[in-house]
Amino acid sequence: MSEVWGKFYELNDDQKPQNLDMLLKIFSENVRSATTEFNTFLEEIVADLNNCAINRAVNGKTDNFFEKLFKIYKAGYFPCGWDGEYPYGSFIALYIEMKNLN
């Protein structure tokens, strides 16, 4: 994120994404209210998705770490590690099939 924040701070005020704080608040509230199944990980998920949003606001939709992370979440997986030495390698992601227990 340091590279993303560096780019963000280099932008003039009129170039910075508008209403980013409001958008991040909406993400956070929605993630926290969406499930009680993974309370332990909610703050990690919120932080990841906030970083993905900030990255996209600053860099656009590019093929980078945060866009790949976002794709993992969109596919219903939970990123939980990295196989290899970054930047070489790939994400490790967990998928849990949620069954109706009623």
Phi and psi in degrees as a GROMACS rama.xvg file:
@    title "Ramachandran Plot"
@    xaxis  label "Phi"
@    yaxis  label "Psi"
@TYPE xy
-61.0739  -36.3319  SER-2
-66.0702  -41.5731  GLU-3
-64.1693  -47.6345  VAL-4
-63.1611  -36.3784  TRP-5
-59.1749  -45.5908  GLY-6
-64.0876  -40.7187  LYS-7
-59.3448  -47.1526  PHE-8
-71.0682  -19.536  TYR-9
-78.8096  -18.2742  GLU-10
-71.2583  145.307  LEU-11
-69.369  158.813  ASN-12
-55.7291  -38.3336  ASP-13
-74.9291  -10.2945  ASP-14
-95.7647  -17.3406  GLN-15
-71.2908  145.056  LYS-16
-57.3456  134.528  PRO-17
-82.5361  144.54  GLN-18
60.2927  26.8753  ASN-19
-61.9535  -41.9648  LEU-20
-60.1767  -41.4118  ASP-21
-65.157  -41.8569  MET-22
-62.5949  -43.9344  LEU-23
-64.453  -36.1131  LEU-24
-64.1634  -41.6525  LYS-25
-62.9033  -45.3607  ILE-26
-55.7818  -50.3515  PHE-27
-59.4577  -46.9178  SER-28
-63.5396  -40.9167  GLU-29
-67.8407  -41.9619  ASN-30
-65.1912  -45.3971  VAL-31
-64.4818  -30.6075  ARG-32
-91.8431  -9.07576  SER-33
-75.1362  -29.9848  ALA-34
-152.54  153.332  THR-35
-115.105  -0.799351  THR-36
-68.11  -34.2852  GLU-37
-124.7  44.6046  PHE-38
-52.6789  -35.8902  ASN-39
-59.4924  -32.6151  THR-40
-102.25  -2.196  PHE-41
-57.8427  -43.0053  LEU-42
-66.3376  -34.334  GLU-43
-65.5482  -42.5102  GLU-44
-64.2471  -45.6423  ILE-45
-58.8306  -45.8086  VAL-46
-62.2168  -44.3041  ALA-47
-60.0961  -48.57  ASP-48
-67.4581  -35.5217  LEU-49
-62.1556  -43.7362  ASN-50
-63.3883  -38.6664  ASN-51
-63.1364  -42.072  CYS-52
-66.8477  -43.4472  ALA-53
-63.651  -42.8763  ILE-54
-58.3231  -46.4603  ASN-55
-66.9698  -36.9337  ARG-56
-63.8275  -35.3947  ALA-57
-86.5285  -45.2797  VAL-58
-102.441  -9.23985  ASN-59
78.1593  -173.239  GLY-60
-84.8667  93.9782  LYS-61
-119.992  165.705  THR-62
-87.9574  86.3127  ASP-63
-137.124  -176.513  ASN-64
-52.3368  -47.215  PHE-65
-72.253  -33.44  PHE-66
-67.6622  -38.2995  GLU-67
-66.041  -40.3787  LYS-68
-61.1711  -43.4463  LEU-69
-62.7463  -40.6406  PHE-70
-60.6821  -37.7994  LYS-71
-62.7966  -47.6345  ILE-72
-62.4283  -43.5041  TYR-73
-61.6383  -30.4983  LYS-74
-79.9365  -3.89103  ALA-75
92.5253  13.9719  GLY-76
-101.239  162.735  TYR-77
-115.738  112.628  PHE-78
-67.7934  129.518  PRO-79
-135.296  9.40246  CYS-80
174.48  -177.154  GLY-81
-135.387  131.506  TRP-82
-100.788  111.073  ASP-83
116.702  -173.284  GLY-84
-106.493  115.846  GLU-85
-58.2858  136.007  TYR-86
-91.4922  3.0972  PRO-87
-87.6405  140.822  TYR-88
119.121  -157.506  GLY-89
-155.005  164.576  SER-90
-66.7372  151.034  PHE-91
-109.536  128.121  ILE-92
-134.111  146.762  ALA-93
-106.493  136.712  LEU-94
-123.732  126.342  TYR-95
-117.399  121.622  ILE-96
-78.7803  119.789  GLU-97
-88.885  118.287  MET-98
-105.184  145.24  LYS-99
-70.5481  117.424  ASN-100
-92.5584  3.08782  LEU-101
